[in-house]
Amino acid sequence: MRFICFVKANARSEAGIPESPETMEAMRKGTEELMKAGVMVATDGLQPSSKGARVRFDPSGSRRSVTDGPFPETKELIAGYAILQVRSKEEAIEWVKRMPHPHPGEETEVEIRALYELADLHALHEKK
């Protein structure tokens, strides 16, 4: 199973301020450990929302509107992600608990969500 792990943003990540060299080194080592274990599929940090945009679809899908960043509610934004290939949600949780703290000195949340696999999508369509 694949799980995506979202590292929530903070004021520093939204301001484009990198973490300390010590934190970056700890994150590099943590990523290296996950890669050596064959668990890490992908990982990246995201640039601040000020460099992004949102496209909103109306209910019919016929009109789209664009809002340029930055976006409010920093605590709801994502600073980075990792995709893990593991056997279960519990295993994903254990790996995330072993990762270095992404924003030392602040309470930080990492959200873990299962990705739909092709077989999952086929099963959803068969239920209809």
C-alpha positions in Angstrom: 0.0 0.0 0.0 1.1 3.5 -0.7 0.5 6.3 1.8 1.1 10.1 1.3 2.3 12.0 4.4 1.7 15.7 4.4 3.9 17.9 6.5 1.9 20.9 7.5 3.3 24.4 6.9 4.3 26.9 9.5 5.0 30.7 9.3 8.7 30.0 8.4 7.9 27.6 5.5 5.3 30.1 4.2 7.8 32.9 4.4 10.2 30.8 2.3 12.7 30.6 5.2 14.6 27.3 5.2 15.0 25.2 8.3 18.3 25.3 10.1 21.3 23.4 8.6 21.0 20.9 11.5 17.3 20.2 10.7 18.0 19.9 7.0 20.8 17.4 7.8 18.5 15.4 10.1 15.9 15.3 7.4 18.4 14.2 4.8 19.5 11.3 7.1 15.9 10.4 7.8 15.1 10.3 4.1 18.2 8.2 3.4 17.1 5.7 6.1 13.7 5.4 4.5 15.2 5.0 1.0 17.6 2.3 2.2 14.7 0.4 3.8 12.9 0.5 0.5 10.0 2.4 2.0 10.4 5.9 0.5 8.8 6.3 -3.0 9.1 10.1 -3.3 9.5 13.2 -1.1 9.8 16.9 -1.7 9.3 20.2 0.0 6.9 22.7 -1.4 7.5 26.4 -2.1 5.4 28.9 -0.2 1.8 29.3 -1.2 2.7 32.9 -2.3 4.2 31.2 -5.4 1.1 29.1 -6.0 -2.4 29.4 -7.3 -5.8 27.7 -6.7 -8.2 26.9 -9.5 -11.8 26.7 -8.4 -14.4 24.8 -10.5 -18.0 25.9 -10.3 -20.6 23.1 -9.6 -21.2 22.5 -13.3 -17.6 22.5 -14.2 -18.2 25.0 -16.9 -16.4 27.9 -15.3 -13.0 28.2 -13.5 -11.6 31.0 -11.4 -8.0 31.4 -10.3 -6.8 32.8 -7.0 -3.1 33.5 -6.7 -1.4 32.8 -3.4 -0.5 33.4 -0.6 -3.4 31.6 1.1 -4.7 32.2 4.6 -4.7 29.6 7.4 -1.1 28.6 7.3 -1.9 25.6 9.6 -4.0 24.1 6.8 -1.3 24.4 4.2 1.3 21.8 3.2 5.1 22.4 3.4 6.1 19.0 2.0 5.2 15.4 1.4 6.5 11.9 1.4 5.1 8.9 -0.3 5.7 5.6 1.5 5.3 2.0 0.2 4.4 -0.1 3.2 2.1 -3.0 4.2 -0.4 -1.1 6.4 -1.4 2.3 7.9 0.2 1.1 11.2 3.5 0.6 9.5 3.3 4.1 7.8 2.6 5.6 11.3 5.6 3.8 12.7 7.9 5.1 9.9 6.6 8.7 10.3 7.2 8.5 14.1 10.8 7.7 13.3 11.3 10.7 11.0 13.1 13.8 12.3 10.9 16.7 13.6 10.2 18.8 10.5 9.8 22.1 12.4 11.8 21.9 15.6 10.6 24.1 18.4 7.0 24.0 17.2 4.2 21.6 17.4 4.0 20.0 14.0 1.5 17.7 12.4 2.0 15.1 9.7 -1.2 13.8 8.0 -1.1 10.3 6.7 -3.5 9.3 3.9 -3.7 6.1 1.9 -3.5 6.5 -1.9 -6.0 4.8 -4.1 -4.4 2.0 -6.1 -5.7 0.9 -9.5 -7.3 -2.2 -7.9 -9.1 0.0 -5.4 -10.6 2.1 -8.2 -11.8 -1.0 -10.1 -13.4 -2.3 -6.9 -15.2 1.1 -6.4 -16.6 1.0 -9.9 -17.7 -2.7 -9.5 -19.8 -1.7 -6.4 -22.0 0.7 -8.4 
